[in-house]
Each structure stands twice: as structure tokens, then as C-alpha cells.
Amino acid sequence: MKGTLVNVAAVLAGSCVGLTVGARLPDRTKTIITAALGLTTLLIGMRMALKSENVLIVIASMVAGGIVGELLDLEGKLDAFGEYLKAKAGSTQAGFVPGFLTASLVYCVGPMTVVGSIQEGISGNADVIYAKALLDGAASVAFASSLGLGVAFAALTVLIVQGTLTLLGSQLTFLLDARVLNELIGTGGVMILGIGLLLLDVRRLRVANFLPALVFAVLLALFFR
């Protein structure tokens, strides 16, 4: 899990830099940074969504996943966990929980997370994760400067998600099949679009409630494969 540990360190380091810079920025500058992050997040989400080769799988996955997520109230549970982390950190920042949730989803819902973690688990080759660590570290500087301390705690999410994928790498090789991976990425891209809308303050979507859609995307892709 060297790659994952390096990724965690990069998120923490980037967050520290971002918090230091953000403390010296006026609110107007933080607002424009958040807007820039929102626009670029929309771009990332769109590029991922277009990877899908069967839009019906994405639609069905989002609908089914959203229903399951609402029934389980995943957003509420993640909010509660974020509030727990906020209390433990002694933070009073209003944006702590949104920063934690946003960074966690952006860092963990993507092709490099899946492919890189499984590759490291199978062969020990962590080159993809090292590249992702650089990207996440740079993103953490921008996120933390505008969204605050919660971004740093997304390192915990990275550790859990990527660590699990790495440890189970040999059992998850079916995810590397392009016909499955593209639908997984496409569905994740739609979720990332929701994060972009949230950052732009267009609409407050309960994006975390769509997380089961990723499971449905894999199952449907395997079925139609």
C-alpha cells in the first residue's frame, strides 16, 4: 500500500499549504477560487461521464442507486461522520463538512483510483497512484484554501477506499475490463457533475446518496457484457 500512503501524505501536505494560504486570503478571493473549482469539477465530471458506452446503464444505475442511497440515508450518515471529525478536530469552520465530503468524492470517484489501486494490489506497481497523488496534492491546495480544514480529513477516505481496493486487488480484476470500467467511470462522472453544481451553489444535491449507483453500474455492465 505504498502508493496509497503516498497519496494520503500528498493530500495532507497539500491541505496544510492550502490552509496556510487560505488564512491570508480575503473572502472575495476564496469565493472566486471556489467558483473556479466548481467549473473545473464540471469539466472533470463531463469527461468522465462521456466514457460510458451505454448511457442506459448510467441512467438505470443513478436511479436505482439514488433510491437505495435515500433509503439508507448515506448523505446523512456521512454528514454525521463529518460532524464527528469536526468535533474531534475542534474546528468551528462552517465549511468543514462540505469540504470533507467534496474532497472525499473527488479524490475517490475516478478511474485512477480504481485502476491504480487494483494494479498495485496485483503487481505492486503503484505508478498510477503516484501520479494521482501529485494531482490530489495540488487539488488539496486549492480545495483547502477555500473550503477549509475538512479537506485534510479526506485523506482518511483515501486511505480506506484505496487501501481496500489494493488489498482486494486480485479479486477485483473484473473491474479492469473496459466494458465494466467505462460504465463505472461514466456513472462516477455524473456524480462529479453534481459536486460541481454544489461548489457553484447552483443546487444542493445529496451526491453521497448516489454512491450505490457505482455498484449498480458494475452489476449491470457485467450482466450486459
Secondary structure in CASP SS format (residue, H / E / C, confidence):
PFRMAT SS
TARGET T0000
AUTHOR 0000-0000-0000
METHOD secondary structure of the structure
MODEL  1
M C 1.00
K H 1.00
G H 1.00
T H 1.00
L H 1.00
V H 1.00
N H 1.00
V H 1.00
A H 1.00
A H 1.00
V H 1.00
L H 1.00
A H 1.00
G H 1.00
S H 1.00
C H 1.00
V H 1.00
G H 1.00
L H 1.00
T H 1.00
V H 1.00
G H 1.00
A C 1.00
R C 1.00
L C 1.00
P C 1.00
D H 1.00
R H 1.00
T H 1.00
K H 1.00
T H 1.00
I H 1.00
I H 1.00
T H 1.00
A H 1.00
A H 1.00
L H 1.00
G H 1.00
L H 1.00
T H 1.00
T H 1.00
L H 1.00
L H 1.00
I H 1.00
G H 1.00
M H 1.00
R H 1.00
M H 1.00
A H 1.00
L C 1.00
K C 1.00
S C 1.00
E C 1.00
N C 1.00
V H 1.00
L H 1.00
I H 1.00
V H 1.00
I H 1.00
A H 1.00
S H 1.00
M H 1.00
V H 1.00
A H 1.00
G H 1.00
G H 1.00
I H 1.00
V H 1.00
G H 1.00
E H 1.00
L H 1.00
L H 1.00
D C 1.00
L H 1.00
E H 1.00
G H 1.00
K H 1.00
L H 1.00
D H 1.00
A H 1.00
F H 1.00
G H 1.00
E H 1.00
Y H 1.00
L H 1.00
K H 1.00
A H 1.00
K H 1.00
A H 1.00
G C 1.00
S C 1.00
T C 1.00
Q C 1.00
A C 1.00
G C 1.00
F H 1.00
V H 1.00
P H 1.00
G H 1.00
F H 1.00
L H 1.00
T H 1.00
A H 1.00
S H 1.00
L H 1.00
V H 1.00
Y H 1.00
C H 1.00
V C 1.00
G C 1.00
P H 1.00
M H 1.00
T H 1.00
V H 1.00
V H 1.00
G H 1.00
S H 1.00
I H 1.00
Q H 1.00
E H 1.00
G H 1.00
I H 1.00
S H 1.00
G C 1.00
N C 1.00
A C 1.00
D H 1.00
V H 1.00
I H 1.00
Y H 1.00
A H 1.00
K H 1.00
A H 1.00
L H 1.00
L H 1.00
D H 1.00
G H 1.00
A H 1.00
A H 1.00
S H 1.00
V H 1.00
A H 1.00
F H 1.00
A H 1.00
S H 1.00
S H 1.00
L H 1.00
G C 1.00
L H 1.00
G H 1.00
V H 1.00
A C 1.00
F C 1.00
A H 1.00
A H 1.00
L H 1.00
T H 1.00
V H 1.00
L H 1.00
I H 1.00
V H 1.00
Q H 1.00
G H 1.00
T H 1.00
L H 1.00
T H 1.00
L H 1.00
L C 1.00
G H 1.00
S H 1.00
Q H 1.00
L C 1.00
T H 1.00
F H 1.00
L H 1.00
L H 1.00
D C 1.00
A H 1.00
R H 1.00
V H 1.00
L H 1.00
N H 1.00
E H 1.00
L H 1.00
I H 1.00
G H 1.00
T H 1.00
G H 1.00
G H 1.00
V H 1.00
M H 1.00
I H 1.00
L H 1.00
G H 1.00
I H 1.00
G H 1.00
L H 1.00
L H 1.00
L H 1.00
L C 1.00
D C 1.00
V C 1.00
R C 1.00
R C 1.00
L C 1.00
R C 1.00
V H 1.00
A H 1.00
N H 1.00
F H 1.00
L C 1.00
P H 1.00
A H 1.00
L H 1.00
V H 1.00
F H 1.00
A H 1.00
V H 1.00
L H 1.00
L H 1.00
A H 1.00
L H 1.00
F H 1.00
F H 1.00
R C 1.00
END
